[in-house]
Amino acid sequence: MSMRPDDHRRKWDREEYERLAAERLKEEEGGDEDDDDELDKKEAPVKRELLKQRDYKVDLDSKLGKSFVINKNTPTSQSGGYYCNVCDCVVKDSINFLDHINGKKHQRNLGMSMRVERSTLDQVKQRFQQNKKKMEEKQKEYSMSSRLRELAEEEERIKEYRKEKRKERKRKAVEDLDDTDDKNDDISAIMGFSGFGTSKK
């Protein structure tokens, strides 16, 4: 190391560090067998489950439109926002809550990795067959007679709706006519004569 006052940079002693590295290598090669077992246990990666579809519905609507009184003693699970009991955290809105439960930290706490199982060709073909069967069952259930019955009911509803509309229009027209007759009577009484020459009242 130079001792000049204007030389402020740190200097490394290469020989000393090479010696330390050589000693460390000797220790690793000639270490005890028990230490090797412990190192293997520590270094063994944790086998996590592959990512799979959620089998429950995420509850986003239960607290919607409700108000709660929150004070210092309120537990975090009952405070405002969405509470994740796996990670023990509160998220303030539904979008961030969905991001959290689909995120890496939450999935890791559940014991899952973010890897998805690769489907084989047989699995894909089997899924196509299942979907095809479901579509055929829906078509069988939706027979011609039920379709005709539905159309007849729809036509009946439309007729009832039109009839109600006509009645409503007639009712309004009669009310408007009565209102104008009342106004005409008021005007004629103010002007001092009985009517405008109509015999209808």
N, CA, C and O of each residue as an XYZ file, in Angstrom:
804
protein
N       0.839     -1.179      0.000
C       0.000      0.000      0.000
C       0.881      1.239      0.000
O       1.858      1.329      0.743
N       0.521      2.169     -0.830
C       1.322      3.405     -0.838
C       0.798      4.334      0.242
O      -0.397      4.332      0.535
N       1.645      5.099      0.814
C       1.266      5.973      1.923
C       1.227      7.428      1.486
O       1.334      8.327      2.320
N       1.076      7.671      0.201
C       1.011      9.058     -0.246
C      -0.310      9.669      0.191
O      -1.340      8.998      0.122
N      -0.315     10.930      0.641
C      -1.554     11.549      1.118
C      -2.550     11.817      0.001
O      -3.755     11.823      0.254
N      -2.092     12.038     -1.218
C      -3.037     12.330     -2.300
C      -3.591     11.061     -2.946
O      -4.507     11.142     -3.764
N      -3.058      9.901     -2.599
C      -3.547      8.633     -3.136
C      -4.576      8.054     -2.168
O      -4.220      7.379     -1.202
N      -5.843      8.321     -2.434
C      -6.905      7.919     -1.500
C      -7.576      6.609     -1.901
O      -8.424      6.122     -1.154
N      -7.246      6.031     -3.015
C      -7.888      4.801     -3.465
C      -7.437      3.613     -2.639
O      -6.302      3.556     -2.166
N      -8.348      2.667     -2.476
C      -8.056      1.478     -1.695
C      -7.265      0.501     -2.537
O      -7.596      0.290     -3.704
N      -6.258     -0.085     -1.993
C      -5.412     -1.042     -2.706
C      -5.651     -2.435     -2.136
O      -5.817     -2.595     -0.927
N      -5.670     -3.454     -3.018
C      -5.903     -4.825     -2.607
C      -4.580     -5.594     -2.678
O      -3.792     -5.446     -3.612
N      -4.376     -6.416     -1.654
C      -3.176     -7.247     -1.624
C      -3.523     -8.582     -2.282
O      -4.142     -9.442     -1.654
N      -3.127     -8.757     -3.543
C      -3.482     -9.944     -4.309
C      -2.945    -11.212     -3.694
O      -3.656    -12.216     -3.643
N      -1.752    -11.200     -3.241
C      -1.137    -12.403     -2.693
C      -1.888    -12.909     -1.471
O      -2.078    -14.115     -1.309
N      -2.307    -12.004     -0.627
C      -3.034    -12.410      0.584
C      -4.378    -13.050      0.215
O      -4.754    -14.072      0.788
N      -5.096    -12.456     -0.734
C      -6.404    -12.994     -1.117
C      -6.254    -14.316     -1.861
O      -7.106    -15.191     -1.709
N      -5.216    -14.492     -2.651
C      -4.977    -15.777     -3.305
C      -4.687    -16.852     -2.269
O      -5.122    -17.993     -2.423
N      -3.968    -16.506     -1.228
C      -3.665    -17.447     -0.153
C      -4.955    -17.853      0.574
O      -5.171    -19.033      0.851
N      -5.814    -16.864      0.881
C      -7.090    -17.164      1.563
C      -7.980    -18.059      0.692
O      -8.627    -18.969      1.210
N      -8.019    -17.813     -0.619
C      -8.829    -18.629     -1.518
C      -8.309    -20.061     -1.564
O      -9.096    -21.008     -1.581
N      -6.996    -20.221     -1.583
C      -6.411    -21.557     -1.602
C      -6.748    -22.303     -0.312
O      -7.068    -23.491     -0.354
N      -6.681    -21.635      0.811
C      -7.041    -22.276      2.095
C      -8.503    -22.705      2.095
O      -8.833    -23.796      2.559
N      -9.372    -21.854      1.579
C     -10.797    -22.185      1.549
C     -11.044    -23.407      0.671
O     -11.854    -24.265      1.022
N     -10.361    -23.498     -0.458
C     -10.503    -24.665     -1.330
C     -10.036    -25.943     -0.647
O     -10.665    -26.991     -0.794
N      -8.943    -25.866      0.096
C      -8.452    -27.034      0.832
C      -9.456    -27.488      1.872
O      -9.673    -28.686      2.052
N     -10.077    -26.524      2.565
C     -11.077    -26.868      3.595
C     -12.285    -27.546      2.965
O     -12.816    -28.504      3.527
N     -12.725    -27.068      1.816
C     -13.894    -27.648      1.156
C     -13.603    -29.071      0.675
O     -14.464    -29.945      0.776
N     -12.414    -29.306      0.160
C     -12.056    -30.636     -0.339
C     -11.842    -31.623      0.802
O     -12.257    -32.778      0.700
N     -11.213    -31.198      1.871
C     -10.868    -32.121      2.959
C     -11.777    -31.989      4.156
O     -11.360    -32.335      5.261
N     -12.995    -31.507      3.999
C     -13.912    -31.318      5.129
C     -14.486    -32.621      5.623
O     -14.315    -33.658      4.982
N     -15.180    -32.587      6.780
C     -15.801    -33.772      7.369
C     -17.002    -34.206      6.530
O     -17.595    -33.405      5.808
N     -17.348    -35.496      6.641
C     -18.498    -36.019      5.903
C     -19.804    -35.483      6.468
O     -20.763    -35.292      5.720
N     -19.862    -35.236      7.776
C     -21.079    -34.694      8.386
C     -21.396    -33.317      7.830
O     -22.555    -32.981      7.586
N     -20.343    -32.522      7.631
C     -20.566    -31.189      7.078
C     -21.116    -31.289      5.659
O     -21.965    -30.488      5.267
N     -20.639    -32.272      4.880
C     -21.133    -32.439      3.518
C     -22.616    -32.793      3.512
O     -23.367    -32.287      2.679
N     -23.043    -33.650      4.423
C     -24.456    -34.012      4.504
C     -25.312    -32.797      4.822
O     -26.379    -32.611      4.237
N     -24.843    -31.974      5.746
C     -25.602    -30.775      6.103
C     -25.688    -29.824      4.920
O     -26.730    -29.212      4.687
N     -24.589    -29.696      4.166
C     -24.607    -28.823      2.999
C     -25.582    -29.339      1.945
O     -26.301    -28.556      1.325
N     -25.609    -30.674      1.740
C     -26.532    -31.248      0.770
C     -27.980    -30.999      1.175
O     -28.828    -30.706      0.332
N     -28.255    -31.119      2.475
C     -29.622    -30.866      2.954
C     -30.016    -29.421      2.733
O     -31.149    -29.139      2.345
N     -29.091    -28.500      2.975
C     -29.403    -27.081      2.805
C     -29.576    -26.724      1.333
O     -30.423    -25.902      0.986
N     -28.777    -27.340      0.470
C     -28.796    -26.973     -0.935
C     -29.887    -27.691     -1.722
O     -30.197    -27.288     -2.844
N     -30.469    -28.733     -1.165
C     -31.499    -29.469     -1.891
C     -32.689    -28.537     -2.129
O     -33.221    -27.962     -1.179
N     -33.117    -28.379     -3.402
C     -34.222    -27.460     -3.685
C     -35.536    -28.019     -3.150
O     -35.748    -29.230     -3.095
N     -36.393    -27.111     -2.765
C     -37.703    -27.494     -2.253
C     -38.570    -27.892     -3.443
O     -38.714    -27.119     -4.391
N     -39.138    -29.073     -3.403
C     -39.993    -29.550     -4.479
C     -41.388    -28.981     -4.255
O     -42.076    -29.344     -3.301
N     -41.789    -28.096     -5.139
C     -43.098    -27.458     -5.020
C     -44.083    -28.093     -6.004
O     -43.697    -28.655     -7.029
N     -45.335    -27.986     -5.662
C     -46.394    -28.521     -6.499
C     -46.557    -27.645     -7.739
O     -46.343    -26.435     -7.671
N     -46.933    -28.243     -8.871
C     -47.147    -27.464    -10.086
C     -48.408    -26.627     -9.953
O     -49.330    -26.991     -9.223
N     -48.444    -25.523    -10.650
C     -49.568    -24.602    -10.591
C     -50.822    -25.280    -11.123
O     -50.782    -25.920    -12.174
N     -51.928    -25.147    -10.412
C     -53.170    -25.766    -10.869
C     -54.329    -24.797    -10.692
O     -54.206    -23.774    -10.019
N     -55.440    -25.133    -11.299
C     -56.608    -24.267    -11.286
C     -57.220    -24.204     -9.893
O     -57.237    -25.191     -9.158
N     -57.720    -23.026     -9.548
C     -58.345    -22.823     -8.248
C     -59.660    -23.589     -8.198
O     -60.429    -23.544     -9.159
N     -59.938    -24.293     -7.101
C     -61.175    -25.069     -6.999
C     -62.223    -24.385     -6.135
O     -63.193    -25.019     -5.719
N     -62.038    -23.100     -5.864
C     -63.023    -22.342     -5.089
C     -63.222    -20.991     -5.758
O     -62.379    -20.539     -6.532
N     -64.359    -20.344     -5.448
C     -64.661    -19.044     -6.035
C     -64.083    -17.958     -5.144
O     -64.238    -18.003     -3.923
N     -63.428    -16.996     -5.742
C     -62.849    -15.886     -4.982
C     -63.983    -14.947     -4.579
O     -64.755    -14.497     -5.425
N     -64.078    -14.656     -3.288
C     -65.161    -13.837     -2.761
C     -64.777    -12.360     -2.836
O     -64.015    -11.864     -2.006
N     -65.313    -11.662     -3.842
C     -65.044    -10.237     -3.991
C     -66.262     -9.383     -3.657
O     -66.125     -8.177     -3.455
N     -67.456     -9.986     -3.594
C     -68.690     -9.214     -3.466
C     -69.302     -9.209     -2.072
O     -70.265     -8.476     -1.846
N     -68.787     -9.994     -1.128
C     -69.470    -10.123      0.160
C     -69.470     -8.826      0.965
O     -70.436     -8.540      1.673
N     -68.395     -8.034      0.866
C     -68.327     -6.790      1.634
C     -68.719     -5.570      0.811
O     -68.601     -4.439      1.281
N     -69.179     -5.792     -0.404
C     -69.493     -4.701     -1.296
C     -70.709     -3.922     -0.796
O     -71.755     -4.516     -0.536
N     -70.585     -2.614     -0.659
C     -71.692     -1.763     -0.241
C     -71.976     -1.787      1.250
O     -72.974     -1.212      1.685
N     -71.142     -2.427      2.041
C     -71.354     -2.481      3.490
C     -70.356     -1.569      4.180
O     -69.255     -1.346      3.675
N     -70.738     -1.049      5.320
C     -69.819     -0.172      6.060
C     -69.514     -0.797      7.417
O     -70.374     -1.419      8.040
N     -68.281     -0.619      7.859
C     -67.822     -1.183      9.124
C     -67.134     -0.081      9.931
O     -66.527      0.835      9.375
N     -67.243     -0.193     11.244
C     -66.515      0.715     12.117
C     -65.181      0.053     12.449
O     -65.145     -1.066     12.962
N     -64.092      0.749     12.155
C     -62.758      0.204     12.370
C     -62.031      1.088     13.374
O     -61.955      2.305     13.206
N     -61.500      0.463     14.419
C     -60.720      1.224     15.401
C     -59.361      0.558     15.589
O     -58.999     -0.339     14.828
N     -58.610      0.990     16.595
C     -57.260      0.455     16.812
C     -57.265     -1.036     17.133
O     -56.342     -1.758     16.759
N     -58.297     -1.492     17.821
C     -58.337     -2.880     18.292
C     -58.926     -3.847     17.261
O     -58.975     -5.051     17.515
N     -59.370     -3.354     16.115
C     -59.956     -4.223     15.100
C     -58.872     -5.115     14.498
O     -57.828     -4.613     14.080
N     -59.102     -6.433     14.448
C     -58.085     -7.310     13.837
C     -57.940     -7.016     12.341
O     -58.867     -6.517     11.705
N     -56.774     -7.330     11.795
C     -56.519     -7.007     10.394
C     -57.458     -7.744      9.451
O     -57.744     -7.255      8.358
N     -57.941     -8.913      9.859
C     -58.842     -9.670      8.986
C     -60.193     -8.981      8.830
O     -60.898     -9.239      7.854
N     -60.574     -8.110      9.767
C     -61.860     -7.424      9.701
C     -61.718     -5.949      9.361
O     -62.702     -5.209      9.367
N     -60.495     -5.521      9.064
C     -60.301     -4.119      8.699
C     -60.703     -3.904      7.255
O     -61.063     -4.861      6.569
N     -60.651     -2.681      6.780
C     -61.085     -2.353      5.426
C     -60.213     -3.004      4.376
O     -58.995     -3.082      4.542
N     -60.814     -3.472      3.301
C     -60.061     -4.083      2.220
C     -60.243     -5.590      2.186
O     -61.107     -6.144      2.866
N     -59.429     -6.231      1.395
C     -59.482     -7.680      1.215
C     -58.332     -8.315      1.985
O     -57.171     -7.953      1.789
N     -58.652     -9.252      2.850
C     -57.655     -9.885      3.712
C     -57.242    -11.233      3.130
O     -58.090    -12.052      2.776
N     -55.938    -11.454      3.034
C     -55.398    -12.743      2.585
C     -54.898    -13.478      3.822
O     -53.920    -13.058      4.440
N     -55.564    -14.577      4.187
C     -55.178    -15.300      5.400
C     -53.933    -16.157      5.190
O     -53.308    -16.573      6.166
N     -53.558    -16.432      3.943
C     -52.350    -17.208      3.676
C     -51.109    -16.356      3.934
O     -50.155    -16.795      4.576
N     -51.146    -15.125      3.417
C     -49.983    -14.228      3.544
C     -50.129    -13.259      4.709
O     -49.186    -12.531      5.019
N     -51.292    -13.233      5.364
C     -51.570    -12.342      6.487
C     -51.331    -10.888      6.089
O     -50.546    -10.177      6.717
N     -52.034    -10.456      5.016
C     -51.914     -9.067      4.580
C     -53.284     -8.575      4.116
O     -54.176     -9.367      3.814
N     -53.428     -7.255      4.069
C     -54.664     -6.629      3.626
C     -54.378     -5.865      2.348
O     -53.420     -5.096      2.273
N     -55.223     -6.083      1.336
C     -55.102     -5.380      0.066
C     -56.338     -4.512     -0.085
O     -57.447     -4.947      0.222
N     -56.152     -3.290     -0.555
C     -57.228     -2.304     -0.498
C     -58.296     -2.420     -1.573
O     -59.440     -2.046     -1.317
N     -57.980     -2.921     -2.765
C     -59.023     -3.023     -3.787
C     -58.997     -4.389     -4.482
O     -58.037     -5.150     -4.356
N     -60.069     -4.677     -5.213
C     -60.259     -6.018     -5.765
C     -59.237     -6.354     -6.850
O     -58.808     -7.504     -6.953
N     -58.844     -5.384     -7.648
C     -57.883     -5.670     -8.723
C     -56.539     -6.067     -8.133
O     -55.928     -7.042     -8.570
N     -56.078     -5.306     -7.134
C     -54.806     -5.648     -6.495
C     -54.904     -6.968     -5.730
O     -53.921     -7.702     -5.631
N     -56.093     -7.272     -5.186
C     -56.273     -8.548     -4.478
C     -56.140     -9.710     -5.455
O     -55.489    -10.709     -5.147
N     -56.751     -9.586     -6.630
C     -56.623    -10.648     -7.635
C     -55.177    -10.778     -8.103
O     -54.681    -11.887     -8.303
N     -54.497     -9.632     -8.279
C     -53.076     -9.691     -8.642
C     -52.273    -10.396     -7.555
O     -51.353    -11.159     -7.850
N     -52.626    -10.134     -6.290
C     -51.887    -10.753     -5.178
C     -52.086    -12.258     -5.149
O     -51.112    -13.004     -5.042
N     -53.349    -12.727     -5.243
C     -53.580    -14.169     -5.120
C     -53.096    -14.937     -6.340
O     -52.904    -16.151     -6.270
N     -52.893    -14.241     -7.469
C     -52.321    -14.896     -8.643
C     -50.814    -14.718     -8.706
O     -50.168    -15.229     -9.621
N     -50.246    -13.998     -7.741
C     -48.835    -13.658     -7.788
C     -47.923    -14.721     -7.215
O     -48.364    -15.717     -6.642
N     -46.626    -14.471     -7.391
C     -45.595    -15.435     -7.025
C     -45.530    -15.655     -5.516
O     -45.412    -16.793     -5.061
N     -45.606    -14.570     -4.734
C     -45.463    -14.689     -3.270
C     -46.586    -15.544     -2.680
O     -46.335    -16.437     -1.871
N     -47.823    -15.264     -3.093
C     -48.975    -16.000     -2.568
C     -48.903    -17.469     -2.971
O     -49.151    -18.353     -2.151
N     -48.565    -17.728     -4.230
C     -48.487    -19.115     -4.702
C     -47.377    -19.873     -3.984
O     -47.524    -21.062     -3.698
N     -46.266    -19.195     -3.690
C     -45.175    -19.836     -2.969
C     -45.620    -20.182     -1.553
O     -45.287    -21.249     -1.038
N     -46.384    -19.268     -0.912
C     -46.890    -19.554      0.435
C     -47.885    -20.714      0.431
O     -48.025    -21.416      1.433
N     -48.567    -20.915     -0.680
C     -49.478    -22.062     -0.806
C     -48.726    -23.358     -1.094
O     -49.302    -24.442     -1.004
N     -47.440    -23.250     -1.439
C     -46.635    -24.433     -1.727
C     -46.634    -24.807     -3.189
O     -46.421    -25.969     -3.535
N     -46.870    -23.830     -4.056
C     -46.887    -24.099     -5.488
C     -45.782    -23.316     -6.177
O     -45.403    -22.229     -5.740
N     -45.280    -23.880     -7.246
C     -44.344    -23.140     -8.083
C     -45.172    -22.441     -9.162
O     -46.369    -22.700     -9.288
N     -44.553    -21.573     -9.927
C     -45.290    -20.865    -10.977
C     -45.237    -21.625    -12.306
O     -45.592    -21.079    -13.350
N     -44.793    -22.886    -12.265
C     -44.736    -23.695    -13.483
C     -46.059    -24.439    -13.660
O     -46.687    -24.860    -12.689
N     -46.461    -24.588    -14.905
C     -47.708    -25.272    -15.245
C     -47.364    -26.624    -15.844
O     -46.392    -26.759    -16.587
N     -48.171    -27.620    -15.512
C     -47.936    -28.959    -16.044
C     -48.163    -28.972    -17.553
O     -49.155    -28.432    -18.045
N     -47.246    -29.585    -18.275
C     -47.380    -29.685    -19.726
C     -48.371    -30.803    -20.054
O     -48.248    -31.923    -19.557
N     -49.334    -30.486    -20.881
C     -50.331    -31.480    -21.265
C     -49.793    -32.344    -22.391
O     -49.089    -31.871    -23.283
N     -50.140    -33.614    -22.331
C     -49.740    -34.530    -23.402
C     -50.800    -34.506    -24.497
O     -51.880    -33.945    -24.315
N     -50.489    -35.107    -25.614
C     -51.420    -35.153    -26.739
C     -52.691    -35.919    -26.359
O     -53.792    -35.526    -26.745
N     -52.539    -37.006    -25.608
C     -53.697    -37.796    -25.188
C     -54.624    -36.993    -24.291
O     -55.846    -37.082    -24.416
N     -54.048    -36.208    -23.387
C     -54.873    -35.383    -22.495
C     -55.662    -34.337    -23.283
O     -56.828    -34.079    -22.984
N     -55.029    -33.741    -24.280
C     -55.717    -32.734    -25.096
C     -56.859    -33.371    -25.884
O     -57.953    -32.811    -25.959
N     -56.603    -34.545    -26.475
C     -57.657    -35.235    -27.224
C     -58.831    -35.607    -26.319
O     -59.994    -35.479    -26.701
N     -58.502    -36.068    -25.113
C     -59.544    -36.441    -24.153
C     -60.392    -35.224    -23.774
O     -61.613    -35.333    -23.661
N     -59.752    -34.066    -23.578
C     -60.497    -32.845    -23.233
C     -61.403    -32.415    -24.375
O     -62.521    -31.959    -24.135
N     -60.936    -32.555    -25.628
C     -61.766    -32.234    -26.786
C     -62.996    -33.138    -26.832
O     -64.096    -32.674    -27.132
N     -62.815    -34.419    -26.539
C     -63.946    -35.353    -26.541
C     -64.958    -34.997    -25.451
O     -66.166    -35.055    -25.679
N     -64.462    -34.628    -24.268
C     -65.371    -34.236    -23.185
C     -66.190    -33.009    -23.584
O     -67.402    -32.970    -23.372
N     -65.523    -32.008    -24.162
C     -66.238    -30.799    -24.585
C     -67.259    -31.096    -25.677
O     -68.340    -30.508    -25.702
N     -66.908    -32.016    -26.583
C     -67.827    -32.392    -27.650
C     -69.072    -33.074    -27.078
O     -70.188    -32.804    -27.522
N     -68.880    -33.958    -26.091
C     -70.016    -34.626    -25.442
C     -70.926    -33.619    -24.753
O     -72.150    -33.729    -24.825
N     -70.326    -32.639    -24.087
C     -71.130    -31.608    -23.413
C     -71.974    -30.832    -24.411
O     -73.146    -30.560    -24.152
N     -71.390    -30.474    -25.548
C     -72.132    -29.735    -26.570
C     -73.286    -30.575    -27.120
O     -74.378    -30.054    -27.346
N     -73.050    -31.867    -27.337
C     -74.108    -32.749    -27.846
C     -75.241    -32.876    -26.833
O     -76.411    -32.884    -27.216
N     -74.911    -32.974    -25.556
C     -75.948    -33.069    -24.523
C     -76.789    -31.799    -24.478
O     -78.008    -31.858    -24.314
N     -76.139    -30.661    -24.623
C     -76.900    -29.404    -24.632
C     -77.848    -29.362    -25.823
O     -78.986    -28.912    -25.695
N     -77.386    -29.826    -26.980
C     -78.245    -29.817    -28.162
C     -79.413    -30.773    -28.008
O     -80.515    -30.469    -28.464
N     -79.205    -31.920    -27.378
C     -80.296    -32.871    -27.158
C     -81.349    -32.284    -26.211
O     -82.552    -32.421    -26.434
N     -80.871    -31.632    -25.158
C     -81.801    -31.049    -24.191
C     -82.640    -29.955    -24.838
O     -83.789    -29.734    -24.456
N     -82.064    -29.279    -25.810
C     -82.722    -28.150    -26.443
C     -83.469    -28.640    -27.674
O     -83.052    -28.384    -28.804
N     -84.568    -29.341    -27.453
C     -85.285    -29.975    -28.554
C     -86.204    -28.971    -29.263
O     -86.361    -27.828    -28.833
N     -86.801    -29.436    -30.357
C     -87.640    -28.577    -31.193
C     -88.919    -28.172    -30.479
O     -89.347    -27.022    -30.585
N     -89.532    -29.093    -29.758
C     -90.806    -28.772    -29.099
C     -90.614    -27.678    -28.040
O     -91.432    -26.767    -27.915
N     -89.532    -27.786    -27.293
C     -89.298    -26.753    -26.283
C     -89.013    -25.399    -26.940
O     -89.403    -24.354    -26.419
N     -88.334    -25.428    -28.078
C     -88.043    -24.197    -28.816
C     -89.344    -23.544    -29.286
O     -89.510    -22.331    -29.152
N     -90.275    -24.345    -29.840
C     -91.564    -23.808    -30.295
C     -92.365    -23.247    -29.121
O     -93.003    -22.201    -29.237
N     -92.326    -23.958    -27.985
C     -93.033    -23.488    -26.797
C     -92.478    -22.129    -26.346
O     -93.229    -21.222    -25.987
N     -91.144    -22.015    -26.376
C     -90.517    -20.755    -25.975
C     -90.899    -19.621    -26.917
O     -91.159    -18.501    -26.474
N     -90.934    -19.911    -28.224
C     -91.332    -18.881    -29.181
C     -92.772    -18.429    -28.962
O     -93.067    -17.236    -29.040
N     -93.675    -19.383    -28.685
C     -95.072    -19.030    -28.435
C     -95.186    -18.161    -27.180
O     -95.940    -17.188    -27.161
N     -94.443    -18.511    -26.143
C     -94.473    -17.707    -24.918
C     -93.930    -16.303    -25.175
O     -94.448    -15.322    -24.641
N     -92.900    -16.218    -25.983
C     -92.316    -14.916    -26.301
C     -93.307    -14.043    -27.070
O     -93.449    -12.854    -26.782
N     -93.987    -14.636    -28.045
C     -94.994    -13.887    -28.800
C     -96.119    -13.418    -27.892
O     -96.607    -12.296    -28.027
N     -96.529    -14.280    -26.964
C     -97.595    -13.912    -26.019
C     -97.168    -12.725    -25.162
O     -97.951    -11.804    -24.928
N     -95.920    -12.755    -24.696
C     -95.401    -11.644    -23.893
C     -95.374    -10.340    -24.693
O     -95.712     -9.275    -24.177
N     -94.967    -10.443    -25.961
C     -94.913     -9.245    -26.805
C     -96.322     -8.667    -27.006
O     -96.513     -7.452    -26.955
N     -97.309     -9.555    -27.235
C     -98.695     -9.093    -27.409
C     -99.193     -8.387    -26.152
O     -99.816     -7.328    -26.236
N     -98.920     -8.973    -24.986
C     -99.348     -8.363    -23.724
C     -98.695     -6.996    -23.535
O     -99.332     -6.042    -23.092
N     -97.432     -6.925    -23.876
C     -96.696     -5.657    -23.729
C     -97.292     -4.577    -24.632
O     -97.482     -3.439    -24.203
N     -97.587     -4.942    -25.895
C     -98.174     -3.970    -26.820
C     -99.558     -3.523    -26.346
O     -99.912     -2.349    -26.452
N    -100.341     -4.484    -25.818
C    -101.682     -4.161    -25.327
C    -101.598     -3.168    -24.160
O    -102.366     -2.208    -24.094
N    -100.661     -3.411    -23.248
C    -100.467     -2.504    -22.114
C    -100.040     -1.115    -22.589
O    -100.483     -0.102    -22.047
N     -99.174     -1.077    -23.606
C     -98.726      0.213    -24.150
C     -99.909      0.987    -24.731
O    -100.041      2.189    -24.500
N    -100.780      0.288    -25.497
C    -101.948      0.947    -26.085
C    -102.857      1.496    -24.996
O    -103.328      2.630    -25.089
N    -103.105      0.693    -23.959
C    -103.958      1.150    -22.858
C    -103.353      2.379    -22.179
O    -104.058      3.330    -21.841
N    -102.038      2.338    -21.990
C    -101.349      3.463    -21.350
C    -101.488      4.733    -22.195
O    -101.725      5.814    -21.655
N    -101.339      4.604    -23.532
C    -101.470      5.767    -24.417
C    -102.884      6.328    -24.367
O    -103.078      7.543    -24.312
N    -103.877      5.428    -24.387
C    -105.281      5.894    -24.319
C    -105.553      6.612    -23.004
O    -106.215      7.650    -22.983
N    -105.042      6.059    -21.912
C    -105.234      6.664    -20.599
C    -104.623      8.072    -20.553
O    -105.225      9.002    -20.017
N    -103.431      8.210    -21.116
C    -102.765      9.514    -21.146
C    -103.533     10.507    -22.004
O    -103.670     11.679    -21.656
N    -104.037     10.007    -23.145
C    -104.799     10.883    -24.037
C    -106.061     11.389    -23.342
O    -106.393     12.568    -23.460
N    -106.765     10.524    -22.622
C    -107.976     10.912    -21.899
C    -107.628     11.917    -20.799
O    -108.353     12.894    -20.608
N    -106.543     11.695    -20.085
C    -106.134     12.619    -19.029
C    -105.771     13.981    -19.607
O    -106.123     15.011    -19.032
N    -105.069     13.997    -20.742
C    -104.706     15.261    -21.384
C    -105.951     16.008    -21.838
O    -106.028     17.229    -21.701
N    -106.938     15.274    -22.384
C    -108.187     15.888    -22.836
C    -108.941     16.492    -21.657
O    -109.474     17.596    -21.766
N    -108.991     15.783    -20.536
C    -109.644     16.294    -19.332
C    -108.947     17.552    -18.827
O    -109.604     18.508    -18.414
N    -107.619     17.552    -18.859
C    -106.855     18.720    -18.412
C    -107.153     19.938    -19.282
O    -107.297     21.049    -18.772
N    -107.245     19.726    -20.610
C    -107.514     20.859    -21.509
C    -108.941     21.357    -21.316
O    -109.186     22.561    -21.386
N    -109.908     20.430    -21.068
C    -111.291     20.844    -20.813
C    -111.378     21.688    -19.547
O    -112.086     22.694    -19.508
N    -110.639     21.262    -18.494
C    -110.639     22.024    -17.243
C    -110.050     23.417    -17.461
O    -110.549     24.394    -16.903
N    -109.015     23.511    -18.251
C    -108.386     24.807    -18.531
C    -109.350     25.695    -19.318
O    -109.466     26.892    -19.053
N    -110.052     25.079    -20.308
C    -111.008     25.851    -21.109
C    -112.139     26.380    -20.234
O    -112.565     27.525    -20.388
N    -112.623     25.547    -19.314
C    -113.688     25.984    -18.405
C    -113.205     27.141    -17.545
O    -113.946     28.101    -17.333
N    -111.976     27.067    -17.047
C    -111.423     28.144    -16.222
C    -111.303     29.437    -17.030
O    -111.638     30.514    -16.538
N    -110.836     29.329    -18.242
C    -110.654     30.517    -19.092
C    -112.003     31.141    -19.418
O    -112.158     32.362    -19.376
N    -112.988     30.290    -19.747
C    -114.318     30.832    -20.091
C    -114.974     31.475    -18.882
O    -115.686     32.469    -19.030
N    -114.754     30.932    -17.688
C    -115.328     31.545    -16.483
C    -114.681     32.903    -16.221
O    -115.354     33.836    -15.784
N    -113.391     33.016    -16.484
C    -112.697     34.288    -16.276
C    -113.183     35.334    -17.281
O    -113.359     36.504    -16.942
N    -113.402     34.881    -18.546
C    -113.804     35.820    -19.587
C    -115.273     36.166    -19.506
O    -115.699     37.177    -20.065
N    -116.038     35.371    -18.841
C    -117.437     35.708    -18.602
C    -118.420     35.021    -19.512
O    -119.578     35.436    -19.548
N    -118.053     34.033    -20.227
C    -119.025     33.278    -21.026
C    -118.864     31.797    -20.766
O    -117.850     31.365    -20.218
N    -119.873     31.007    -21.162
C    -119.942     29.631    -20.730
C    -119.055     28.675    -21.527
O    -118.600     27.679    -20.966
N    -118.797     28.927    -22.777
C    -117.988     27.993    -23.557
C    -117.619     28.547    -24.899
O    -117.932     29.694    -25.218
N    -116.963     27.749    -25.675
C    -116.526     28.174    -27.009
C    -117.420     27.596    -28.097
O    -116.978     27.479    -29.240
N    -118.587     27.253    -27.805
C    -119.545     26.801    -28.789
C    -119.551     25.307    -29.017
O    -120.085     24.856    -30.030
N    -118.992     24.534    -28.140
C    -119.026     23.087    -28.288
C    -120.072     22.536    -27.360
O    -120.276     23.038    -26.255
N    -120.726     21.508    -27.817
C    -121.749     20.911    -26.989
C    -121.164     19.790    -26.121
O    -121.826     19.270    -25.223
N    -119.922     19.436    -26.409
C    -119.301     18.312    -25.693
C    -118.634     18.801    -24.428
O    -118.033     19.875    -24.408
N    -118.740     18.012    -23.371
C    -118.052     18.348    -22.135
C    -117.229     17.221    -21.657
O    -116.575     17.331    -20.619
